[in-house]
Amino acid sequence: LLDDVVGAGWRLVSIDTDVAAAIPTDVVDWFVGIGGAIVTIAHDDDVDGTYTEWFRSHDVATVLQRPDFSLFGAVSVAEHASGLVEALRARLEEPFSLSEPMPSGGTP
């Protein structure tokens, strides 16, 4: 399984082997700095075609996977992968205030 090979954490997973080159260096550095990994699955590495088939059936080239294995987002072309990482950065760096009211039904 991919999880056994790559480990846990934030992962930018792509079937486009040029995805890393499409992301500015400062964005890659930030992503790696939070423990993120950029993982490319080359056609030859996808022995039974499982990953290639999943990506193609969902019309995506790259996904950003959260540490809990859910997807944060996906893009159909690798050139937009930087936007996924930048969206993550914006969310993680968003100010948090304990003085804001809890959402309906929430408990402190």
C-alpha positions as a Markdown table, in Angstrom:
| # | Residue | x | y | z |
|---|---|---|---|---|
| 1 | Leu | 0.0 | 0.0 | 0.0 |
| 2 | Leu | 1.0 | 3.6 | -0.6 |
| 3 | Asp | 0.7 | 4.4 | 3.1 |
| 4 | Asp | 3.3 | 1.7 | 3.9 |
| 5 | Val | 5.8 | 3.1 | 1.4 |
| 6 | Val | 5.3 | 6.9 | 2.0 |
| 7 | Gly | 4.1 | 7.0 | 5.6 |
| 8 | Ala | 1.6 | 9.3 | 7.2 |
| 9 | Gly | 1.2 | 13.0 | 7.0 |
| 10 | Trp | 0.2 | 15.5 | 4.3 |
| 11 | Arg | 0.8 | 14.1 | 0.8 |
| 12 | Leu | 0.5 | 15.6 | -2.6 |
| 13 | Val | -0.1 | 12.5 | -4.8 |
| 14 | Ser | 0.0 | 12.7 | -8.6 |
| 15 | Ile | 0.1 | 10.5 | -11.6 |
| 16 | Asp | 1.9 | 13.4 | -13.4 |
| 17 | Thr | 5.6 | 12.9 | -12.9 |
| 18 | Asp | 6.2 | 16.6 | -13.5 |
| 19 | Val | 4.0 | 17.8 | -10.6 |
| 20 | Ala | 7.0 | 18.9 | -8.4 |
| 21 | Ala | 8.4 | 21.0 | -11.2 |
| 22 | Ala | 5.0 | 22.8 | -11.5 |
| 23 | Ile | 5.2 | 24.1 | -7.9 |
| 24 | Pro | 7.3 | 27.1 | -6.9 |
| 25 | Thr | 10.2 | 26.3 | -4.7 |
| 26 | Asp | 9.0 | 28.4 | -1.8 |
| 27 | Val | 5.7 | 26.5 | -1.8 |
| 28 | Val | 7.4 | 23.1 | -1.9 |
| 29 | Asp | 9.7 | 24.3 | 1.0 |
| 30 | Trp | 6.7 | 25.3 | 3.1 |
| 31 | Phe | 4.9 | 22.0 | 2.4 |
| 32 | Val | 8.0 | 19.9 | 3.2 |
| 33 | Gly | 8.5 | 22.0 | 6.3 |
| 34 | Ile | 5.1 | 20.9 | 7.7 |
| 35 | Gly | 6.0 | 17.3 | 7.1 |
| 36 | Gly | 4.4 | 17.1 | 3.6 |
| 37 | Ala | 5.6 | 14.8 | 0.9 |
| 38 | Ile | 5.2 | 15.0 | -2.9 |
| 39 | Val | 4.5 | 11.6 | -4.3 |
| 40 | Thr | 4.4 | 10.7 | -7.9 |
| 41 | Ile | 3.1 | 7.4 | -9.2 |
| 42 | Ala | 4.7 | 6.6 | -12.5 |
| 43 | His | 2.9 | 4.3 | -14.8 |
| 44 | Asp | 5.6 | 1.6 | -14.3 |
| 45 | Asp | 5.2 | 1.8 | -10.5 |
| 46 | Asp | 1.4 | 1.3 | -10.7 |
| 47 | Val | 1.8 | -2.5 | -11.2 |
| 48 | Asp | -1.9 | -3.4 | -11.4 |
| 49 | Gly | -3.2 | 0.0 | -12.6 |
| 50 | Thr | -5.2 | 0.7 | -9.5 |
| 51 | Tyr | -4.0 | 4.3 | -9.0 |
| 52 | Thr | -4.0 | 5.2 | -12.6 |
| 53 | Glu | -7.6 | 3.9 | -12.9 |
| 54 | Trp | -8.8 | 5.8 | -9.8 |
| 55 | Phe | -7.2 | 9.1 | -10.9 |
| 56 | Arg | -8.6 | 8.8 | -14.5 |
| 57 | Ser | -12.1 | 7.7 | -13.3 |
| 58 | His | -12.3 | 10.8 | -11.1 |
| 59 | Asp | -10.7 | 13.1 | -13.8 |
| 60 | Val | -7.9 | 14.2 | -11.6 |
| 61 | Ala | -4.1 | 14.3 | -12.0 |
| 62 | Thr | -3.2 | 15.4 | -8.4 |
| 63 | Val | -4.8 | 15.1 | -5.0 |
| 64 | Leu | -3.8 | 16.6 | -1.6 |
| 65 | Gln | -4.3 | 14.0 | 1.0 |
| 66 | Arg | -4.7 | 14.9 | 4.7 |
| 67 | Pro | -3.0 | 13.0 | 7.5 |
| 68 | Asp | -6.3 | 11.3 | 8.3 |
| 69 | Phe | -6.3 | 9.9 | 4.7 |
| 70 | Ser | -9.2 | 12.1 | 3.6 |
| 71 | Leu | -8.7 | 14.3 | 0.6 |
| 72 | Phe | -8.2 | 18.0 | 1.1 |
| 73 | Gly | -8.7 | 18.7 | -2.6 |
| 74 | Ala | -7.9 | 17.6 | -6.2 |
| 75 | Val | -7.0 | 19.2 | -9.5 |
| 76 | Ser | -7.3 | 17.9 | -13.0 |
| 77 | Val | -3.9 | 19.2 | -14.2 |
| 78 | Ala | -0.6 | 19.2 | -12.3 |
| 79 | Glu | 0.0 | 22.9 | -13.1 |
| 80 | His | -2.8 | 23.7 | -10.6 |
| 81 | Ala | -1.2 | 21.6 | -7.8 |
| 82 | Ser | 0.4 | 24.7 | -6.3 |
| 83 | Gly | -3.0 | 26.1 | -5.7 |
| 84 | Leu | -3.9 | 23.1 | -3.6 |
| 85 | Val | -0.9 | 23.6 | -1.4 |
| 86 | Glu | -1.4 | 27.3 | -1.2 |
| 87 | Ala | -5.0 | 26.8 | -0.2 |
| 88 | Leu | -3.8 | 24.4 | 2.6 |
| 89 | Arg | -1.3 | 27.0 | 3.8 |
| 90 | Ala | -4.0 | 29.7 | 3.9 |
| 91 | Arg | -6.3 | 27.4 | 6.0 |
| 92 | Leu | -3.5 | 26.4 | 8.4 |
| 93 | Glu | -2.3 | 30.0 | 8.8 |
| 94 | Glu | -5.8 | 31.4 | 9.3 |
| 95 | Pro | -6.1 | 33.1 | 12.7 |
| 96 | Phe | -8.0 | 31.2 | 15.4 |
| 97 | Ser | -9.7 | 33.0 | 18.2 |
| 98 | Leu | -11.2 | 31.4 | 21.3 |
| 99 | Ser | -13.4 | 34.4 | 21.7 |
| 100 | Glu | -15.4 | 33.6 | 18.6 |
| 101 | Pro | -18.7 | 31.8 | 19.2 |
| 102 | Met | -18.9 | 28.0 | 18.6 |
| 103 | Pro | -20.8 | 26.8 | 15.7 |
| 104 | Ser | -24.4 | 25.8 | 16.4 |
| 105 | Gly | -24.5 | 22.6 | 18.5 |
| 106 | Gly | -20.8 | 22.9 | 19.4 |
| 107 | Thr | -19.5 | 22.7 | 22.9 |
| 108 | Pro | -16.6 | 24.6 | 24.4 |
